[in-house]
Amino acid sequence: MDNPRYALVGNSGIYKEDSFSSIPSWKETLIIFCKNKGAVIGLLFVLILVFFAVAGPNMNEYAYDYIQMDRQNLPPRIPGLEKLGIFDGTMNGIDMYALKGCKDEYYWFGTDALGRDLFTRFCQGTKISLIVAVVSAALNLVIGVTYGLISGYYGGKIDFIMQRIIEIINGIPSLVVVSLLVVVMSPGLMSIIVAMAISGWIGMSRLVRANTLRLKESEHIMASRTLGTKIWVILFREIFPNLLSSVIVMAMMSVPGAIFMESFLSFVGLGIPAPQASLGSLISDGYNHMLMYPYQLAIPAVFFGILMISLNLVGDGLRDALDPKQKQA
Amino acid sequence: MIKYCLTRIGMAAATILVIIIILFFLLQLMPGSPFNNERLSDEQKLVLEQKYGLDKSMPEQILIYVKNMLTGDFGVSYNIQPNYPVASMLATRLATSIRIGLQAFVIGVILGLILGIISALHHNGFLDTGTTIFSMIGSSIPSHVVALGFLFFFAFRLGWFPLTYDSNTPFASSILPTLALAISPMATTARFTRNEMIEVMSSEYILLAETKGIGRLKVIVVHGLKNTLVPLITTMAPLLMGLLTGSTVCEQIFSIPGIGALFIKAIQSNDYNIVITLAFIYSAMYIVIVLVIDILYGIIDPRIRLSGGKAGK
């Protein structure tokens, strides 16, 4: 190769080790995720709300169900901000705190019609809403993955029957299933979670089944089948890890849907029963006093909207980072 | 194609039958009975149950119900409007609900399409960013929160629209609920159209069309939009379903005499016939929507038929 007309190009630029890994490493995922500004901001908001959900109920001396009949419907008043003329406890120019004779008390988000501190109720409500969402997403994941793996792997008659069952369940709108189930099981945290778990796993199982159908023909599965590996080992140790990233994305995407469903149920009166609070029930309570005390509606509604947007942003960011092939619907 | 349609219709009918059976089963499990007036003695309750056939076994009840249903008789209401036939109770309510739902859907999809096209043509520009942010917010915030916001600002503060639904002025009082419900389909359509359109507009046949000197408008509408619409059809079923759930709450917020509000009321007061009929209507609507969209998709894109009708799943 002494000919001056030719030079060795080399392959150092193209064949870098990491550029061909089929499953993105966690580090790579993190880098892609962090490049997405919306997702990072969303994550930040979610973390802030999670912090308030965990620590908030103990941040002041009032309990979420502590009724004070002499502190009804006080507007929000936050120390520091009150000097700026907002959140200063006045309504239509009248200082309600002075009127009720509690000049030295601060209710950051005001109080409701029973004199309960709305800040504590808001934090408690966020906690309940997040618990409902996360637990039902986890249940969806477990049911959907198991169902999808079995249906896709066995194929044939089993798959046919399982798919017809799915079509029937899917034919009933979730509005109908969830509201009937909640009534059957009597409204409460558990029954809301169970009702959503029963109706929500279809999408996940379809995703898993489609991928299982494709994967079960691949060589490494054939090999372990020939070696006589137990079926559960094949399903969960050899097929499932390949689906992990899409499953995580799908589960993350179902969280805002679950929060919405919970708030819907609370709004129509099938949600979390009275002394407890959820974001949905706070909005519903606020709606009843909307015309007189708008802050009772505005505060939970605004935070609810922020939470939903943030969760969607995080879900989108995760999808772009983990599973770029999954189509946006 | 005909065979494919017939199989799908057969499946749909079977699904509806199974749904009715499941509904009866769930109602058996529901706490309480339709006759929970404390003044009624046990004998009186028994007589009432006999009168409405509630003492019969479940299979018998289902058979009688299906038989009556096929002749258009959905039974009578037990306690919301006692002894009033459910069918005539629902007729006007159903019309109101469907009208508002369709208004919202049509407005949402059309505005969403326009927004999506504008956004795709100004890819990465100022308008695109604005539309993307709007559609992110619009598709995230549930319609009842939007409805509450609209109600507060436009109806209460500004007083432009009536606070509650008035059936004497059906148009003016349905503007706010329609808009509130339209936000979510609009945002979803805009987002989807934008992504599809960007993909289509960067494809080679668009380049070819442009090189051939076809006018820009024609390229966008005939070559670009047409190919964008095909995948868009698959998103219609979930959108319509979302409207169904959304309208239930919106009807409550604006006190619209529709089916959503009645459904919740019937569930809470154990009015079985209304619950079953509405659940049946909801399911049937959903199944028909999915069926129509799948068949439509099969007609537009013949590849779907060959792969066994798994459109958009």
HADDOCK unambig.tbl for C-alpha pairs under 7 A between the chains (distance, minus, plus):
assign (segid A and resid 168 and name CA) (segid B and resid 15 and name CA) 5.23 0.50 0.50
assign (segid A and resid 171 and name CA) (segid B and resid 15 and name CA) 6.88 0.50 0.50
assign (segid A and resid 171 and name CA) (segid B and resid 283 and name CA) 5.99 0.50 0.50
assign (segid A and resid 171 and name CA) (segid B and resid 286 and name CA) 6.77 0.50 0.50
assign (segid A and resid 171 and name CA) (segid B and resid 287 and name CA) 5.86 0.50 0.50
assign (segid A and resid 172 and name CA) (segid B and resid 19 and name CA) 6.96 0.50 0.50
assign (segid A and resid 172 and name CA) (segid B and resid 283 and name CA) 5.00 0.50 0.50
assign (segid A and resid 173 and name CA) (segid B and resid 282 and name CA) 6.77 0.50 0.50
assign (segid A and resid 173 and name CA) (segid B and resid 283 and name CA) 5.91 0.50 0.50
assign (segid A and resid 175 and name CA) (segid B and resid 245 and name CA) 6.05 0.50 0.50
assign (segid A and resid 176 and name CA) (segid B and resid 279 and name CA) 6.01 0.50 0.50
assign (segid A and resid 183 and name CA) (segid B and resid 30 and name CA) 6.60 0.50 0.50
assign (segid A and resid 184 and name CA) (segid B and resid 29 and name CA) 5.94 0.50 0.50
assign (segid A and resid 184 and name CA) (segid B and resid 30 and name CA) 4.52 0.50 0.50
assign (segid A and resid 184 and name CA) (segid B and resid 31 and name CA) 6.35 0.50 0.50
assign (segid A and resid 260 and name CA) (segid B and resid 142 and name CA) 6.70 0.50 0.50
assign (segid A and resid 268 and name CA) (segid B and resid 249 and name CA) 6.89 0.50 0.50
assign (segid A and resid 268 and name CA) (segid B and resid 264 and name CA) 6.87 0.50 0.50
assign (segid A and resid 301 and name CA) (segid B and resid 145 and name CA) 6.41 0.50 0.50
assign (segid A and resid 305 and name CA) (segid B and resid 141 and name CA) 5.29 0.50 0.50
assign (segid A and resid 308 and name CA) (segid B and resid 140 and name CA) 5.57 0.50 0.50
assign (segid A and resid 308 and name CA) (segid B and resid 141 and name CA) 6.26 0.50 0.50
assign (segid A and resid 309 and name CA) (segid B and resid 137 and name CA) 6.04 0.50 0.50
assign (segid A and resid 309 and name CA) (segid B and resid 140 and name CA) 5.17 0.50 0.50
assign (segid A and resid 309 and name CA) (segid B and resid 141 and name CA) 6.82 0.50 0.50
assign (segid A and resid 312 and name CA) (segid B and resid 140 and name CA) 6.65 0.50 0.50
assign (segid A and resid 329 and name CA) (segid B and resid 235 and name CA) 6.72 0.50 0.50
